[in-house]
Amino acid sequence: MTRVLFGAGQCLFAFLFAMPGCFKSNEAPPPTGPRVGMTAPDIQGEDLEGVPFKLSDYRGKVAVVSFWASWCPPCRALIPHERHLVEKFKDRPFVMLGVNADQDKEKALEVASSARINWRSWWDGGNGAIQTAFNIRAYPTIYIIDDRGVIRHEPQPHPQVGREIEQHVERLLAEAEARR
């Protein structure tokens, strides 16, 4: 039964990622913002519960930062895989973090609860400072950051993006653990 449900979930995931992403506007993004090879900007803000935190609090860990919104079907389709990453790498130097783009914080909290999001997310409102610093134009946007704070991968949404993220995290964890 679990295989059937997992297979159905993969089909839904593939379907949703075959659709165009959720865009903030129709304009093409200007070539600014952090890119692979750059040190990630230090995100600072409050999580969905109103508790302040910053990205640099997690230096020394491989971080996946996922920009998401409750109204974005591909973002919602990615949540089960993100949850899988949290569980799979729970005993390793890894952290899953989100940046929520909902205008309505209560809606973001409701979705986080119903979707069982068990990692911290900054609440950045509709066009907050975090999204501006990262030049976010579409959702989901994902950054994979190594233990030294360098952006190492920025996967584009596609049906196998969950597996792609997992492979990059595994490689970066091996690198981080070899340096210890």
C-alpha angles and dihedrals in degrees: 000000000000091000091051092051092044090050091049089049091052091051091051090046091051092048094050093048091049086064119081115270124258107271128200091212141349094252121106113250115254115240095261135106130063120322138186110297095028126107108257115248111254103256112214127181146091127301123232089276092054096254114138120235140150139214093244088064085076099049107138092043132087106247132200109199113194121191105208145160133201092235093056113094095198089051091052091047090055095054097084091053091047088052088051090054091051091052097041095050099034093119095046134073094276136122132185114209133178137204111206120210100190117130089214113062092194090057090051091051091048092052093044089055098043093044090047094236101180099180131079121270127188112228106226102168121223100315105002132167094265093055089045093051090051094041092232113191102159140027135268097032114170131193124190110205125191126228090268094056098257120137104240103171140013107190120202118226113267135137094275098040092114091059091044091054091048092051092051092047091050091051093047092047090054089052093047094047091048089058093054 
